[in-house]
Amino acid sequence: LGQIIRPLKRAGLYVPGGTAAYPSSVLMNAIPAKIAGVPEVVITTPPGRDGKINPAILVAAQIAGVKEIYKVGGAQAIAALTYGTEQIKAVDKIVGPGNIFVALAKREVFGLVSIDMVAGPSEIAVLADETANPRYIAADLLSQAEHDPMSAAILVTTSQAVAESVAQEVERQLAELPRKEIAEAAIRDFGAILVVNDLEEGFAAINRIAPEHLEIMIADPFEHLGKVENAGAIFLGPYSSEPVGDYFAGTNHVIPTNGTARFSSPLSVDDFIKKSSVVSYSKQDLRENGHKIVALAEQEGLAAHGRAITERLCDFDREEQERDSK
């Protein structure tokens, strides 16, 4: 028994354009595909109003070794990657974040093509005690709120004083943001501050939320790390700000959202490989175990399955009889 592990042949990377272009997403999607050995990596990205692709996206693509790029975005890009067009060859897997139209299109074509995940708006949860710095927490909450009006930013804290200070800091920092309208809508509609009795209750709340990004700003975060059951990416301590992971630390920023961290993982090399099981059964093995296989087939009412084994077992019996007769 064994496995053959091979890279996918062709992967499609969706890179957002829209209100913010993300060259970092090029790297996050392309690098693990390249490491896995995918021979054909293609990017689709919506151009700007001038019909051009953001130069930073092109530079990131060159760094990552991606040479096939198409100026197309939205649900139509997902359709093109799935079914193929006269210009775009179909792919085996589509990865990368996008808006709600992209996410729903990926969900629609799943099964015809593999996808990384159905990613919703970005989200962050911060678990803090009385030792946490409210300015840092507010800044980190807003770092995700500025992504999308539907982004979630949640603070879970054991300290009423920290909760009140963070609320004040969010308002102060929000006024200075270039993307204020987006972040303000996210904080208003999907922001929350939860005050809990103790850290045990705090971790229970976090595990129920299963956030995309989780920052743990408590006195000894490593001591309590094992209590986190559901989170896409975990950032420990006051200096592990979420953007460190977005841009530089080395972890991937394509991470499960909307509670799906309960059962899925960040994008990685594993997403760009496939495995084939290998079975080589000897004559002696089949002689010893064939009757068990037949019994299971008969239990399930699949006579042809059983016959495929008994045809061979009968040959074994005839061979044995012939040897005995000699």
MARDREN-755282 format. One record per residue (C-alpha): residue in three letters; y, x, z. Coordinates in steps of 0.5 Angstrom, whole numbers, plus 500, padded with zeros to 3 digits. Each point is the difference from the previous one (the first is absolute). Layout:
ALAYXZ
...
! end
This chain:
LEU500500500
GLY507502498
GLN507499497
ILE504502494
ILE507501502
ARG505499494
PRO507499499
LEU503494496
LYS501501493
ARG507497499
ALA505498506
GLY506496499
LEU506501505
TYR505495501
VAL507503502
PRO506495502
GLY506501497
GLY505493502
THR504501505
ALA498507502
ALA496505496
TYR494504504
PRO499507497
SER496501507
SER495494498
VAL498504494
LEU498506504
MET497495505
ASN496497494
ALA499506495
ILE498505505
PRO493497503
ALA498498493
LYS501507497
ILE496503506
ALA495495499
GLY499503493
VAL502494496
PRO501502493
GLU505495498
VAL506498504
VAL505495497
ILE507497503
THR503494499
THR507499503
PRO506495498
PRO506504497
GLY507499502
ARG505495497
ASP502506495
GLY492500498
LYS499507503
ILE495502505
ASN503503507
PRO500507499
ALA497502507
ILE494496498
LEU499504493
VAL501506504
ALA495498506
ALA495498494
GLN501507497
ILE498503507
ALA494496501
GLY498501493
VAL500493497
LYS502500492
GLU499493498
ILE506495503
TYR502493497
LYS506497501
VAL497493503
GLY501497506
GLY498493504
ALA494496499
GLN500502493
ALA498507501
ILE494498505
ALA498496494
ALA501506495
LEU496505504
THR494495502
TYR499497493
GLY503505495
THR505500494
GLU501503494
GLN504505503
ILE497500507
LYS492502502
ALA497496505
VAL499503507
ASP494500505
LYS505500506
ILE507498501
VAL504502506
GLY507500503
PRO505496503
GLY504495497
ASN504493501
ILE497493501
PHE498499493
VAL497507499
ALA496499507
LEU498493498
ALA498502493
LYS495506503
ARG497494504
GLU499496494
VAL496506495
PHE496503506
GLY493499498
LEU502502493
VAL503507502
SER500503507
ILE506500504
ASP502504506
MET503494504
VAL504494500
ALA506503503
GLY506495503
PRO507502502
SER500506505
GLU500500507
ILE500504506
ALA499499508
VAL502504505
LEU497500507
ALA504503505
ASP501501508
GLU506502504
THR500507498
ALA502498493
ASN506501496
PRO503494498
ARG504503494
TYR494503497
ILE496493501
ALA506497496
ALA501505495
ASP492499498
LEU500493500
LEU506500495
SER496505496
GLN495495498
ALA505494500
GLU504503495
HIS494499495
ASP499493499
PRO503493503
MET493499502
SER499506503
ALA498500508
ALA502504505
ILE498499507
LEU501503507
VAL495499505
THR502503507
THR499500507
SER507501502
GLN505494500
ALA506506500
VAL497503494
ALA499493496
GLU508499501
SER502506498
VAL496500494
ALA503494498
GLN507502501
GLU498507496
VAL497496494
GLU507496500
ARG504506500
GLN496504495
LEU499494495
ALA507500499
GLU500507497
LEU494499495
PRO501500493
ARG495495499
LYS502496506
GLU499493496
ILE493501499
ALA499503507
GLU504495504
ALA495494496
ALA494504502
ILE502501508
ARG503493500
ASP493496497
PHE495505502
GLY503505505
ALA497499508
ILE501503506
LEU494498505
VAL500502508
VAL493501503
ASN498501507
ASP497507499
LEU497504494
GLU493497500
GLU503493498
GLY505504495
PHE494504497
ALA496493500
ALA506497496
ILE500506495
ASN493499499
ARG501493498
ILE506501495
ALA496506497
PRO507503497
GLU500504494
HIS504506504
LEU500500507
GLU504505505
ILE498501507
MET506502504
ILE497501507
ALA500506505
ASP493502498
PRO498497493
PHE494504499
GLU497498507
HIS500493497
LEU498501493
GLY493497500
LYS503494502
VAL503498493
GLU494497496
ASN504497494
ALA506504497
GLY501503493
ALA504506502
ILE501502507
PHE506505502
LEU500503507
GLY506502504
PRO508500499
TYR500505494
SER494497496
SER505495497
GLU497495494
PRO504504495
VAL496506501
GLY494497498
ASP503497494
TYR503506497
PHE497506503
ALA494501505
GLY495499496
THR497493501
ASN500495495
HIS506495500
VAL496494496
ILE497497506
PRO497493502
THR505495502
ASN500492502
GLY494502505
THR496502495
ALA499507504
ARG495496504
PHE495502495
SER503505495
SER503507499
PRO506504497
LEU499502493
SER496506500
VAL495505495
ASP495495502
ASP503494496
PHE500504493
ILE492502501
LYS494496499
LYS493501502
SER493498497
SER494500504
VAL494504498
VAL493498501
SER493504498
TYR494497503
SER494504499
LYS493497499
GLN497501507
ASP506497503
LEU499494495
ARG493500502
GLU501500507
ASN506495500
GLY499495494
HIS497495504
LYS506499505
ILE505500494
VAL495494497
ALA500496506
LEU508500501
ALA500498492
GLU495494502
GLN504498506
GLU506499496
GLY496497494
LEU502505495
ALA493501497
ALA502504494
HIS503505505
GLY493500503
ARG496501494
ALA505506498
ILE496504506
THR493497499
GLU500502493
ARG500507503
LEU496499506
CYS494497495
ASP501506496
PHE499504506
ASP494496502
ARG496501493
GLU502508501
GLU497500506
GLN494496498
GLU499505494
ARG500506504
ASP495497505
SER495498494
LYS500507498
! end
